[in-house]
Amino acid sequence: MMLTLSIGLLVIAAMLGLALLLAFFGKKPIPLGAAILHGMFAEAAAIFVFVKAYQAAFQGILGVVFLLLIVAALGGISLVFLYHLQGKKLPAGMVFVHTGVGVVAFLLLVYKVFARA
């Protein structure tokens, strides 16, 4: 149940992230509120993943998913505090890594939840 909720929260975070990515590529201002909401939904999901990963002693896919979510979160926090809030241009490489790590974490979580055959 918690992992399914995490998937739902990550879907919302991904939709907000897509909007942010489109603004980034369209060279439009990145709305700070949307970036904060994106992070809040992703971190709420990470908390649920943490609980389940902790119960599994951080072994297997859940441990990897949690680690990837933390890496993505650190990247997102860095993007906001080191670049966005200082009015600096976001580095495309860092945006790509943040996005890629988040997508891989999401796909692994979906696999863990729905590939129980």
Secondary structure as GFF3:
##gff-version 3
##sequence-region A 1 117
A	DSSP	alpha_helix	2	25	.	.	.	ID=ss1
A	DSSP	alpha_helix	32	55	.	.	.	ID=ss2
A	DSSP	alpha_helix	60	78	.	.	.	ID=ss3
A	DSSP	pi_helix	79	83	.	.	.	ID=ss4
A	DSSP	three_ten_helix	84	86	.	.	.	ID=ss5
A	DSSP	alpha_helix	92	114	.	.	.	ID=ss6
###
